[in-house]
Amino acid sequence: MGVKRTSCFIAILSLLCMDTALARGPWRANEVNTTGWLLMTPEERVEHQTRIRGFKTYEACHAYQLDHHRLMVARAAESGLRPPGSRRDFCDHLKEPAPLR
């Protein structure tokens, strides 16, 4: 009887831990971490997120990032809104590590 309770407890604890990890999920673009989020259509948001996840080089990612930021600044100006500020460099993870000395 004690073994069954212990096994059941371990199973429930494992499910709870797994549920917490799954709840975090992969990184998602949103209004907090994406320049111009409110200036994009839902379709553009999905495409933006997909493109960000697909870059293999820092150079390609950074070029897209600059173009995207320019577009969002232009849209803000057209709408009479304050231009979006720059946030973190979402391409940073693609930079080559500095050589060790």
N, C-alpha and C positions, 0 to 999 in steps of 0.2 A: 504494500500500500504506500509506503514512503517513497519508493522508487518511482511510482506513477505520479505522485504529487510533484516530486522534484523534476521529472521529465516535462510535466505539464507547465510548471513554472518556468523552466528554461525555454520551452517553446514560445510561451507568451512573451517573455522578456525579449527573445530574438525578434519576434514580430514587431514589438514596439520599437526596438532599435532600428529595424529595417524600415519601418514606416517613417521614422524621423529622417533618415538618410534620403529616402525617396521624396519626401516633401520638399527638401531643398532643391532637388533636381539640377539640371544643367543651368548655366548662366543664361539669363534672359534679358534682352534689352527692355528698358522701361523708361518712364518719365524721369526717374531719378538719375539714371546712368547713361542716357542717350541724348546728345545734343539735338534739339529741335523735335523731340518726340511729339509734342502737341501740334507741330506744323506738318506732320506726315499723316497720310491716310493709313488705315489699318493694313492695307495691302503693302504699302511702302514699308511699314514697320516690320512686317514678316520678311520681306525681301532684304531689308537692311540687316536684320539679325542673321539671316541665312548667309549673306555675303560675308559678314564679319567672321562667322564660324568657318568659312571656306578658305580663307587666306593661308598661304603657305610661306610667304616671305614678308618681311617687315616693309620692304619698299612698296610692294603692291598694296598692302594694307594701309600704309601711311598715305599713299596717293589717293586712295578712295576716301580715307578719313578727311583729308583736306578738301576734296571736292564736295563731300557731304556737308561739311561745316560751311563752306561758301554758299551752297544751295540753301541751307537753313537760314543763314544770315540774310540772304536775298528775300526769302519768303517772309521772314519777320519784318523786313523793311516794307515790303509790299502790303503787309497787313497792318502796318503802323505799330508793330510790337517792338519791344526791346530785343536786340539781337541776343541769341542764346550764348551763354558763356561756354568756354572750353572746359571740359572735364578731364578725367583721366585718359591716358593714352591707351585705348583698347588694343592697340597693335604691339604694345610693349612686350608681351610674352613671346613675340616672334623675333626679337632682337637676339643677335648672337651674343653668347656670354663673353665677358671680357677675359682675355687670356690671363692665366695665372703667372705671376712673376717669380 
